[in-house]
Amino acid sequence: MIDNEQVEILLNDVLENHGYDFLEYSPASIKRRIIRLYGLDNFVSFAEFRYTVKTDKQYFKRFLEEITVNVTEMFRDPSFYKSLRNDVLPVLGTYPFIRIWVAGCSTGEEAYSLAIVLKELNLLHKSLIYATDINPSVLEKAKKGMFPLSYLKQYSENYLQSGGLKDFSAYYTANYSLAKFDESLSSKMIFSTHNLVSDHSFNEFQLILCRNVLIYFDKGLQHKVFNLFDSSIEKLGYLALGSKESLEFWPKAREYKRVKMEKIWRKL
């Protein structure tokens, strides 16, 4: 079994050799992921595992993918998307141009969901969605806009519950076991790597979504990321978090006002 000290040694190696800082991630969750990967790949000793992570660039890609994996689905938490559709995006629709940042976008389900809502509100033509993730291999998948057909039944139900106006299948073409989403959606997206822990603000946005990413960070790191978002949100812009996340206890929280019941806040 891998103990806490070994986890710390490994994470220090990762920082020193690859430049990724996981030291302030929630210790229980990162340890669980490391132990899972160690077991999956049948390493005979921690020393062998450590050496491989340190020196094998190809294996490190796999390590990164497993450690940062972010479970996601289209229109996850339909009531959240309903609130975006009814309360947030119509306000942003009065702007000449809408810049949105989906931080920790994983394989892109959230960015595509957002693009569909924008399209139905006739706002996609004047919007740009910046979708970022720490993990280059999930971004490659996101760019393709292809999702397993077996997931689409659930996605379609979520879409309808979120106030979707069309037949969901109008947005994709089925190709064997995959659904490929329309390029009119991805043409309004920019995918790039961004590390919430170590990278800086890169633009000013009217809306930032970072959902179900911060649950893996400790409090200090969450506050650091909130400060990054704060410096990236225009006055009167919006910040949206996941269902188990909150601005509570962050010193600047009083400069934000909650929008209805959802985990959406508006910068005052």
C-alpha positions as a Markdown table, in Angstrom:
| # | Residue | x | y | z |
|---|---|---|---|---|
| 1 | Met | 0.0 | 0.0 | 0.0 |
| 2 | Ile | 1.1 | 3.6 | -0.6 |
| 3 | Asp | 1.3 | 5.8 | 2.5 |
| 4 | Asn | 0.9 | 9.5 | 2.9 |
| 5 | Glu | 4.7 | 10.1 | 2.9 |
| 6 | Gln | 5.1 | 8.3 | -0.4 |
| 7 | Val | 2.2 | 10.3 | -1.9 |
| 8 | Glu | 4.1 | 13.5 | -0.9 |
| 9 | Ile | 7.4 | 12.2 | -2.3 |
| 10 | Leu | 5.6 | 11.4 | -5.6 |
| 11 | Leu | 3.8 | 14.8 | -5.8 |
| 12 | Asn | 7.1 | 16.6 | -5.2 |
| 13 | Asp | 8.7 | 14.6 | -8.0 |
| 14 | Val | 5.8 | 15.5 | -10.3 |
| 15 | Leu | 6.3 | 19.2 | -9.5 |
| 16 | Glu | 10.1 | 19.1 | -9.9 |
| 17 | Asn | 10.2 | 17.0 | -13.1 |
| 18 | His | 7.0 | 17.9 | -14.9 |
| 19 | Gly | 5.9 | 21.3 | -13.4 |
| 20 | Tyr | 2.5 | 20.2 | -12.2 |
| 21 | Asp | 1.6 | 21.1 | -8.6 |
| 22 | Phe | -0.8 | 18.8 | -6.9 |
| 23 | Leu | 0.5 | 19.4 | -3.4 |
| 24 | Glu | -2.5 | 21.4 | -2.2 |
| 25 | Tyr | -5.1 | 19.0 | -3.7 |
| 26 | Ser | -7.4 | 17.3 | -1.2 |
| 27 | Pro | -5.0 | 14.7 | 0.2 |
| 28 | Ala | -7.7 | 11.9 | 0.5 |
| 29 | Ser | -8.9 | 12.2 | -3.0 |
| 30 | Ile | -5.4 | 12.4 | -4.6 |
| 31 | Lys | -4.2 | 9.4 | -2.5 |
| 32 | Arg | -7.2 | 7.4 | -3.6 |
| 33 | Arg | -6.5 | 8.1 | -7.3 |
| 34 | Ile | -2.8 | 7.3 | -7.0 |
| 35 | Ile | -3.5 | 4.0 | -5.2 |
| 36 | Arg | -6.0 | 3.1 | -7.8 |
| 37 | Leu | -3.6 | 3.8 | -10.7 |
| 38 | Tyr | -0.8 | 1.9 | -8.9 |
| 39 | Gly | -3.1 | -1.2 | -8.6 |
| 40 | Leu | -4.4 | -0.9 | -12.1 |
| 41 | Asp | -1.0 | -0.9 | -13.7 |
| 42 | Asn | 0.4 | -3.7 | -11.5 |
| 43 | Phe | 3.6 | -2.1 | -10.3 |
| 44 | Val | 5.7 | -4.4 | -8.1 |
| 45 | Ser | 7.0 | -1.6 | -5.8 |
| 46 | Phe | 6.6 | 2.1 | -5.0 |
| 47 | Ala | 10.2 | 2.6 | -6.2 |
| 48 | Glu | 9.3 | 1.3 | -9.7 |
| 49 | Phe | 6.1 | 3.4 | -9.8 |
| 50 | Arg | 8.0 | 6.5 | -8.7 |
| 51 | Tyr | 10.8 | 6.0 | -11.3 |
| 52 | Thr | 8.3 | 5.4 | -14.1 |
| 53 | Val | 6.3 | 8.6 | -13.2 |
| 54 | Lys | 9.5 | 10.5 | -13.0 |
| 55 | Thr | 11.2 | 9.4 | -16.2 |
| 56 | Asp | 8.7 | 8.0 | -18.7 |
| 57 | Lys | 7.0 | 10.9 | -20.5 |
| 58 | Gln | 4.4 | 8.7 | -22.1 |
| 59 | Tyr | 3.5 | 7.1 | -18.8 |
| 60 | Phe | 3.2 | 10.5 | -17.2 |
| 61 | Lys | 0.5 | 11.4 | -19.7 |
| 62 | Arg | -1.5 | 8.5 | -18.4 |
| 63 | Phe | -0.7 | 9.5 | -14.8 |
| 64 | Leu | -2.0 | 13.0 | -15.4 |
| 65 | Glu | -5.1 | 11.7 | -17.1 |
| 66 | Glu | -6.0 | 9.4 | -14.1 |
| 67 | Ile | -5.1 | 11.9 | -11.4 |
| 68 | Thr | -7.1 | 14.8 | -12.9 |
| 69 | Val | -10.0 | 12.9 | -14.4 |
| 70 | Asn | -13.2 | 14.9 | -14.0 |
| 71 | Val | -16.4 | 13.0 | -14.3 |
| 72 | Thr | -18.9 | 15.0 | -16.4 |
| 73 | Glu | -22.0 | 14.8 | -18.5 |
| 74 | Met | -24.0 | 17.1 | -20.8 |
| 75 | Phe | -26.6 | 19.3 | -19.0 |
| 76 | Arg | -25.5 | 17.9 | -15.7 |
| 77 | Asp | -27.8 | 19.2 | -13.0 |
| 78 | Pro | -30.6 | 20.3 | -15.4 |
| 79 | Ser | -31.9 | 23.0 | -13.0 |
| 80 | Phe | -28.6 | 24.7 | -13.2 |
| 81 | Tyr | -28.8 | 24.9 | -17.0 |
| 82 | Lys | -32.4 | 26.1 | -16.6 |
| 83 | Ser | -31.2 | 29.0 | -14.5 |
| 84 | Leu | -28.4 | 29.8 | -17.0 |
| 85 | Arg | -31.1 | 29.8 | -19.7 |
| 86 | Asn | -33.6 | 31.9 | -17.9 |
| 87 | Asp | -31.7 | 34.1 | -15.4 |
| 88 | Val | -28.1 | 34.6 | -16.6 |
| 89 | Leu | -27.7 | 34.4 | -20.4 |
| 90 | Pro | -30.6 | 36.7 | -21.2 |
| 91 | Val | -28.8 | 39.4 | -19.1 |
| 92 | Leu | -25.5 | 38.7 | -20.9 |
| 93 | Gly | -27.4 | 38.8 | -24.2 |
| 94 | Thr | -27.7 | 42.6 | -23.9 |
| 95 | Tyr | -23.9 | 42.8 | -24.2 |
| 96 | Pro | -22.3 | 43.3 | -27.7 |
| 97 | Phe | -20.1 | 40.3 | -27.2 |
| 98 | Ile | -20.1 | 37.4 | -24.6 |
| 99 | Arg | -16.9 | 35.8 | -23.3 |
| 100 | Ile | -17.3 | 32.7 | -21.3 |
| 101 | Trp | -14.6 | 30.6 | -19.5 |
| 102 | Val | -15.3 | 26.9 | -18.8 |
| 103 | Ala | -12.5 | 26.1 | -16.4 |
| 104 | Gly | -11.7 | 22.4 | -15.9 |
| 105 | Cys | -13.7 | 21.5 | -19.0 |
| 106 | Ser | -12.6 | 17.8 | -19.0 |
| 107 | Thr | -13.8 | 16.1 | -22.2 |
| 108 | Gly | -16.0 | 19.1 | -23.2 |
| 109 | Glu | -19.6 | 18.1 | -22.3 |
| 110 | Glu | -20.2 | 21.3 | -20.4 |
| 111 | Ala | -18.9 | 23.6 | -23.2 |
| 112 | Tyr | -21.1 | 21.8 | -25.8 |
| 113 | Ser | -24.1 | 22.1 | -23.4 |
| 114 | Leu | -23.5 | 25.8 | -23.0 |
| 115 | Ala | -23.1 | 26.3 | -26.8 |
| 116 | Ile | -26.5 | 24.6 | -27.4 |
| 117 | Val | -28.2 | 26.9 | -24.9 |
| 118 | Leu | -26.6 | 30.0 | -26.4 |
| 119 | Lys | -27.7 | 28.8 | -29.9 |
| 120 | Glu | -31.3 | 28.4 | -28.8 |
| 121 | Leu | -31.2 | 31.9 | -27.3 |
| 122 | Asn | -29.8 | 33.2 | -30.5 |
| 123 | Leu | -26.6 | 34.4 | -28.8 |
| 124 | Leu | -24.0 | 31.9 | -30.0 |
| 125 | His | -23.0 | 34.0 | -33.0 |
| 126 | Lys | -21.7 | 36.7 | -30.6 |
| 127 | Ser | -20.2 | 34.5 | -28.0 |
| 128 | Leu | -16.8 | 32.8 | -27.5 |
| 129 | Ile | -16.3 | 29.9 | -25.1 |
| 130 | Tyr | -12.8 | 29.4 | -23.7 |
| 131 | Ala | -12.6 | 25.8 | -22.5 |
| 132 | Thr | -9.5 | 24.9 | -20.5 |
| 133 | Asp | -8.2 | 22.0 | -18.6 |
| 134 | Ile | -4.8 | 21.0 | -17.0 |
| 135 | Asn | -4.9 | 17.7 | -19.0 |
| 136 | Pro | -4.0 | 17.9 | -22.7 |
| 137 | Ser | -5.4 | 14.4 | -23.6 |
| 138 | Val | -8.9 | 15.3 | -22.4 |
| 139 | Leu | -8.8 | 18.5 | -24.5 |
| 140 | Glu | -8.0 | 16.4 | -27.6 |
| 141 | Lys | -11.2 | 14.5 | -27.0 |
| 142 | Ala | -13.2 | 17.7 | -26.3 |
| 143 | Lys | -12.0 | 19.3 | -29.6 |
| 144 | Lys | -13.5 | 16.3 | -31.6 |
| 145 | Gly | -17.0 | 16.8 | -30.0 |
| 146 | Met | -17.6 | 13.1 | -30.1 |
| 147 | Phe | -19.3 | 11.2 | -27.3 |
| 148 | Pro | -20.4 | 7.6 | -26.9 |
| 149 | Leu | -23.9 | 7.1 | -28.3 |
| 150 | Ser | -24.8 | 5.1 | -25.2 |
| 151 | Tyr | -24.6 | 8.3 | -23.1 |
| 152 | Leu | -27.0 | 10.2 | -25.3 |
| 153 | Lys | -30.2 | 8.9 | -23.8 |
| 154 | Gln | -29.2 | 10.4 | -20.4 |
| 155 | Tyr | -27.9 | 13.6 | -22.1 |
| 156 | Ser | -31.2 | 14.0 | -24.0 |
| 157 | Glu | -33.2 | 13.6 | -20.8 |
| 158 | Asn | -31.0 | 16.2 | -19.0 |
| 159 | Tyr | -31.4 | 18.5 | -22.0 |
| 160 | Leu | -35.2 | 18.4 | -21.9 |
| 161 | Gln | -35.3 | 18.8 | -18.2 |
| 162 | Ser | -33.1 | 21.9 | -18.5 |
| 163 | Gly | -35.7 | 23.6 | -20.8 |
| 164 | Gly | -34.3 | 22.4 | -24.2 |
| 165 | Leu | -36.4 | 23.6 | -27.1 |
| 166 | Lys | -35.6 | 21.2 | -29.8 |
| 167 | Asp | -35.2 | 17.5 | -30.5 |
| 168 | Phe | -31.7 | 16.9 | -29.0 |
| 169 | Ser | -30.7 | 14.7 | -32.0 |
| 170 | Ala | -30.8 | 17.8 | -34.2 |
| 171 | Tyr | -27.4 | 18.7 | -32.7 |
| 172 | Tyr | -25.4 | 15.6 | -33.6 |
| 173 | Thr | -25.0 | 12.9 | -36.2 |
| 174 | Ala | -24.7 | 9.3 | -35.1 |
| 175 | Asn | -21.6 | 7.5 | -36.4 |
| 176 | Tyr | -21.4 | 3.8 | -35.4 |
| 177 | Ser | -21.1 | 3.9 | -31.6 |
| 178 | Leu | -20.3 | 7.7 | -31.4 |
| 179 | Ala | -22.3 | 10.9 | -31.6 |
| 180 | Lys | -20.5 | 13.7 | -33.3 |
| 181 | Phe | -21.8 | 17.2 | -32.4 |
| 182 | Asp | -22.3 | 19.9 | -34.9 |
| 183 | Glu | -19.3 | 22.0 | -35.9 |
| 184 | Ser | -21.4 | 25.1 | -35.7 |
| 185 | Leu | -21.1 | 24.6 | -31.9 |
| 186 | Ser | -17.3 | 23.9 | -31.7 |
| 187 | Ser | -16.5 | 26.8 | -34.1 |
| 188 | Lys | -17.3 | 29.1 | -31.1 |
| 189 | Met | -14.9 | 27.3 | -28.7 |
| 190 | Ile | -11.2 | 27.7 | -28.0 |
| 191 | Phe | -9.7 | 24.8 | -26.2 |
| 192 | Ser | -6.4 | 25.2 | -24.4 |
| 193 | Thr | -4.4 | 23.9 | -21.4 |
| 194 | His | -4.6 | 26.0 | -18.3 |
| 195 | Asn | -3.5 | 25.1 | -14.8 |
| 196 | Leu | -5.8 | 26.7 | -12.2 |
| 197 | Val | -3.1 | 26.2 | -9.6 |
| 198 | Ser | -0.1 | 27.9 | -11.3 |
| 199 | Asp | -1.4 | 29.9 | -14.3 |
| 200 | His | -2.6 | 33.5 | -14.4 |
| 201 | Ser | -5.8 | 35.2 | -15.6 |
| 202 | Phe | -5.7 | 35.4 | -19.4 |
| 203 | Asn | -8.8 | 37.5 | -20.2 |
| 204 | Glu | -11.9 | 39.3 | -18.8 |
| 205 | Phe | -15.1 | 37.2 | -18.8 |
| 206 | Gln | -18.8 | 37.8 | -18.2 |
| 207 | Leu | -19.3 | 34.2 | -17.1 |
| 208 | Ile | -17.0 | 31.7 | -15.6 |
| 209 | Leu | -18.1 | 28.1 | -15.0 |
| 210 | Cys | -15.9 | 25.9 | -12.8 |
| 211 | Arg | -18.1 | 23.0 | -11.7 |
| 212 | Asn | -17.0 | 20.0 | -9.6 |
| 213 | Val | -13.3 | 20.8 | -9.9 |
| 214 | Leu | -12.7 | 22.6 | -6.6 |
| 215 | Ile | -14.1 | 19.7 | -4.5 |
| 216 | Tyr | -10.6 | 18.2 | -5.1 |
| 217 | Phe | -8.7 | 21.2 | -3.7 |
| 218 | Asp | -8.1 | 22.1 | -0.1 |
| 219 | Lys | -9.5 | 25.4 | 1.3 |
| 220 | Gly | -6.4 | 27.4 | 0.8 |
| 221 | Leu | -6.1 | 26.4 | -2.9 |
| 222 | Gln | -9.9 | 27.0 | -3.4 |
| 223 | His | -9.4 | 30.6 | -2.2 |
| 224 | Lys | -6.4 | 31.0 | -4.5 |
| 225 | Val | -8.5 | 29.9 | -7.4 |
| 226 | Phe | -11.4 | 32.2 | -6.4 |
| 227 | Asn | -9.0 | 35.1 | -6.4 |
| 228 | Leu | -7.9 | 34.1 | -9.9 |
| 229 | Phe | -11.6 | 34.0 | -11.0 |
| 230 | Asp | -12.2 | 37.4 | -9.3 |
| 231 | Ser | -9.5 | 39.0 | -11.3 |
| 232 | Ser | -11.0 | 37.4 | -14.5 |
| 233 | Ile | -14.6 | 38.4 | -14.1 |
| 234 | Glu | -16.0 | 41.7 | -15.2 |
| 235 | Lys | -18.0 | 43.8 | -12.8 |
| 236 | Leu | -21.6 | 42.3 | -12.9 |
| 237 | Gly | -20.3 | 39.1 | -14.4 |
| 238 | Tyr | -21.2 | 35.7 | -13.1 |
| 239 | Leu | -19.4 | 32.8 | -11.5 |
| 240 | Ala | -21.0 | 29.3 | -11.5 |
| 241 | Leu | -19.8 | 26.4 | -9.3 |
| 242 | Gly | -20.7 | 22.7 | -8.8 |
| 243 | Ser | -23.5 | 21.6 | -6.5 |
| 244 | Lys | -21.2 | 20.8 | -3.6 |
| 245 | Glu | -19.1 | 23.9 | -3.9 |
| 246 | Ser | -19.5 | 27.4 | -2.4 |
| 247 | Leu | -17.9 | 30.8 | -2.0 |
| 248 | Glu | -18.6 | 30.6 | 1.7 |
| 249 | Phe | -15.6 | 31.5 | 3.9 |
| 250 | Trp | -13.8 | 33.2 | 1.0 |
| 251 | Pro | -12.9 | 36.7 | 2.3 |
| 252 | Lys | -14.3 | 38.4 | -0.9 |
| 253 | Ala | -17.6 | 36.4 | -0.9 |
| 254 | Arg | -19.6 | 39.5 | 0.2 |
| 255 | Glu | -18.7 | 41.2 | -3.1 |
| 256 | Tyr | -20.9 | 38.6 | -4.8 |
| 257 | Lys | -24.6 | 38.0 | -4.7 |
| 258 | Arg | -26.2 | 34.6 | -5.1 |
| 259 | Val | -28.6 | 34.1 | -8.1 |
| 260 | Lys | -31.7 | 32.4 | -6.9 |
| 261 | Met | -31.2 | 28.8 | -5.6 |
| 262 | Glu | -28.4 | 27.6 | -7.9 |
| 263 | Lys | -24.7 | 27.8 | -7.3 |
| 264 | Ile | -24.4 | 31.0 | -9.4 |
| 265 | Trp | -23.1 | 34.3 | -8.0 |
| 266 | Arg | -23.0 | 37.7 | -9.6 |
| 267 | Lys | -20.1 | 40.1 | -9.0 |
| 268 | Leu | -21.3 | 43.4 | -7.5 |
